C-alpha cells in the first residue's frame, strides 16, 4: 500500500487520469463506411479516421504527434434487449472489449484505460482536502466539482493537464493546504 503506482496523495505520485487524455468512444447505432477527422482544440491535435463497415468492422486512425502513427482498431458488437446493437472497441494491446480508448500525452497509440493504468479523477480526489475545496467552489459557481476544477485551472493556472499540489513553505505546511489555496483564490479576487 502506498507504492509507486499508488493513488495516495501523501507525496506519492498518482496514476494518470482519463480526463487528461485524448479519448475516443465507440460508434453508436448503424455503422457504415465513413471518414473524417477529430480535432482536440485544447491540445491542437488532429486524428484522421476511416471506418470500414464490412463483416469485420475496423476503425483506421492516422495521426502525427511526434511519431507518424497508423493504427487499426477492431470493432465488436453485442445485441441489445430492446433491439439494435451496441458497438465496442477491441483494445489493440490486451484485446478487451471497451467503450472508450485513450491516448495519454506520453504515449503514441490509443489503448484502453487498463493498459495505461488510468483512473478517473473522482477516484483520486473524492476523499481529499482539495475535493472539499472544489465542492465549496462548485457551490459558489452553482455547478459540480468537475466544473469548479476546470474553472479554477482556467482562471488561475492557465492550461494544466493534472492537478498538482502547490509547493508549500514551512509556515504554509503548518497552516494547511486548504487555507493556502483559499488565500491564493482570495488574492486573485475569487470569493470563497
LINJOJO-V38326 format. One record per backbone hydrogen bond with DSSP energy under -0.5 kcal/mol. CO is the residue of the C=O (numbers start at 1). NH is the residue of the N-H. E is the energy in kcal/mol with one decimal. If there is no record, write none. Layout:
{{CO/NH/E} {CO/NH/E}}
This chain:
{{3/6/-1.5} {9/11/-3.7} {16/119/-2.5} {17/20/-1.1} {18/21/-1.8} {22/103/-2.4} {24/101/-2.3} {27/87/-0.6} {30/32/-0.5} {34/51/-3.7} {36/49/-2.6} {38/47/-2.7} {39/41/-0.9} {40/43/-0.7} {40/44/-2.2} {40/45/-1.5} {45/40/-2.7} {47/38/-3.1} {48/62/-2.3} {49/36/-2.1} {50/52/-0.6} {50/60/-2.8} {51/34/-1.8} {51/53/-0.6} {52/54/-0.9} {52/58/-2.1} {57/75/-2.0} {58/52/-2.8} {58/60/-0.6} {59/61/-0.5} {59/73/-3.0} {60/50/-1.9} {61/71/-2.5} {62/48/-2.5} {63/69/-3.2} {67/65/-1.0} {69/63/-2.1} {71/61/-3.6} {73/59/-3.1} {74/90/-2.3} {76/88/-2.8} {78/86/-2.8} {80/83/-1.4} {84/80/-1.9} {86/78/-2.2} {88/76/-2.4} {89/91/-0.6} {89/98/-2.6} {90/74/-0.5} {91/95/-1.8} {96/91/-2.7} {96/98/-0.7} {98/89/-3.2} {99/26/-2.4} {101/24/-2.5} {102/111/-2.3} {103/22/-2.1} {104/107/-1.6} {111/102/-3.7} {112/116/-1.4} {113/118/-2.8} {114/117/-0.6} {119/18/-2.3} {120/123/-1.0} {120/124/-0.9} {121/124/-0.9} {121/125/-1.5} {122/126/-1.3} {125/128/-1.5} {128/132/-1.2} {129/133/-1.9} {130/134/-2.5} {131/135/-2.1} {132/136/-1.9} {133/137/-2.3} {134/138/-2.5} {135/139/-2.1} {136/140/-1.8} {137/141/-2.2} {138/142/-1.0} {138/143/-2.5} {144/148/-1.9} {145/149/-2.4} {146/150/-2.2} {147/151/-2.5} {148/152/-2.7} {149/153/-2.6} {150/154/-2.6} {151/155/-2.3} {152/156/-2.2} {152/157/-0.7} {153/157/-1.5} {153/158/-1.0} {158/160/-0.8} {162/164/-0.6} {169/173/-2.1} {170/174/-1.2} {171/175/-1.4} {172/176/-1.4} {176/180/-1.6} {177/181/-2.7} {178/182/-2.6} {179/183/-2.5} {180/184/-2.5} {181/185/-2.7} {182/186/-2.5} {183/187/-2.2} {184/188/-1.6} {185/190/-2.6} {186/189/-1.1} {189/191/-0.5} {190/192/-0.7}}
